[in-house]
């Protein structure tokens, strides 16, 4: 998606440790017009899929998922990183490790909100090692739901997550795939050669 790539080149900041900061438009301060275009693109990419729910994980995936959900006309379910008193009843859970935060979390989804009749599209902001997405796939499988596909805003193509998920046979569509980042000069190279 050219619009997203241009914005990454303009406002993204490459940090040491293979970290790309997009907090000025994607996951701290959010450019709604950009997310709106991303939502349209996800709808185009998954137009042939029978999706009745979008599944994501808190916190950065929620905004993208909600905008995309408008185009699919479906609700968003998000996995929470902590049990709270306002989640009643049984939950599905999975342990994930955050690449960015270098922490392990147990994420949960109430059994009330996902089940065997659901055909879900998983949406998230980043794909690095795939751990969070595999956790969401495990939750969907535990619920008997079918994962129709995964939509990612930014995939770090030089890390293993994309290959792992594609080898699982899951339809994976990333709006921007980065093959190289250099924290010394801030350069970014996309898979399609744009830089």
N, C-alpha and C positions, 0 to 999 in steps of 0.2 A: 504494500500500500504506500504509494509515493508520498502522500500527505504526511503520514506518520514518520517515514524515513527522513523527510525534509526537516520535520520538527526535531527529531532526534539529533540530526546534524547541527541544527541551529542552537538548540537549548540543552541537549544532553551533555553530561559531564562524565568523562571516563576517570575512574578512581583506581588506585592500586588494588590488586586482588580480584580483577575481572568484575568490578562493580561499575554499573552504568547508572548514574543518577538522572532520573527523569521526573524529579519531584516538583519541578516548576510547571508541569503540564499534565502529568499522568497519574501520580500516586501520592501527592501531598496537596498541592494546589492543582485542581483539575480543570482542563480546558474542555468544557462541555461540547462546544462545536466540533472539536476533534473527536471526542468520544462518540458523538452522534454519527459522524462519518464512519467510524470504526464499527459501530453497531450495524449500519447499513451493509458494510462489507461482510461482516460475519453472517448476516442474513443471506447475502448473495452466495457466499461460500458453502453454506449448509442448507440451501434452499430445498434440496431433494430429501432432506431428513425429516422424519416425523418426530419433532421435538415437542415435549409438553412441559419441560422444566429446564431451567438453567441452574447448574450447580457451580459454586465457587467457594472460595475460602476467605475468611476475613484476614486482612482488612482491604488490601489494595485491589483485589479482584472485584469487590462489590460494585464500585461505580461503573466499571466497564460492563459487568454483567447486567446491571439494571438498565443501562441505556440499550444494550443489545436486546434485552427482553421485550422492550417496546416493539421491536420489529418482528419478533416471533409471536407476540401476544401471549406470553407465558409468564408464570411467576419465577422468581429467583429464590433458591435455597442456598444459604451459605453455611459452611462448616465453621463452627465456633472453636476458638482456641482454648476455651476454659468453660468448665461446667459452672452454671450459675443457678440460683434458686428459682429463676423464672423459666427454666427448662424442666418441664415435668415429664415423667414417664421414661420409657426406655429410649436409648440412643444407640446409633451406630458410631463406632469410633475407629480411628486409625492414628498411628504414630507417624509423624513426619519430621523432617529436619529442614529448617529454613537455611538456604544457602547464604542469604544476605545477613541474617542475624546470628548464624552459627549456633542455633538453639534447636532443641528437640521439643516438639509439642504433641500433645494428644488433641486431635480435633474431633468434634462430635457433631452429629446431625440427629435431630429428633426423629424417631421412627414414624411419627405422625406426618412427616413432610416428604418422605420418599419411600416408594414401594415398588412392587413387581409390575405395576401398570405404567411406570414412568420410563420415558425415553429421554435421556438427559444429554444436554450439551454442556460440557465443562468449559468454563472460561476463566482465564487468569491473566495477570499483567505480564509476568515473566516466566520463561522456561529456562532453567539452568541445568540442574541435575535430574529433574523430573520427580523428585521425592514427594513434593506436595501433590502433584497430579496423580501419582500412583496411589497415594493415600485416598484421594477422592474417588478414583476408580475402584479401590477396595471397598469403600463405603457404598458406592452404587451396587457393586456385586453382592455385598452382604444384604442389601435391601431387595435384591432380585431385579433391580432396575437395569435397563440397557443403556450403555454409553454410546450415543450416536456419533460423537466426535468431540474433539478438543479444539477450542479457539484460543490462540495466544496473541497478545499484543506484540511482545518482543521476545524472540527466541535467541539465546546465545548458542549459535550453531557450532561453536568450537568446544562446547561442553557436551556431555553425553546424553542429556535428557531427551532431546529430539529423536536421536537414533533408537534409544530404548523404547520409547512410545511407538514409533513407527514400526519397529520390529515386533511389537505386540499386535500389529494389524489394526490399530486404531487410526481413524481418519484424523489427522492433525493438520491444522491450518494456522500458520503464523503470519501476522501482518507484516512483520519485519524480522528478517533473520540476519543476525550479525555474525560474520565470520572472523573478524579481527577487531581488536580494540587496543589502543596504545595509550597508557596513562601519561607517558612522557610528553607526547605532543597532542594528546586529546583526539587523535584520529580514530575514525570508525569506518570499517568497510563492510558493506552488506553483501549477502550471498549473490545478489544479482549484479554485483560490480559497482553499484552506486556508492560514492564516498565523497 
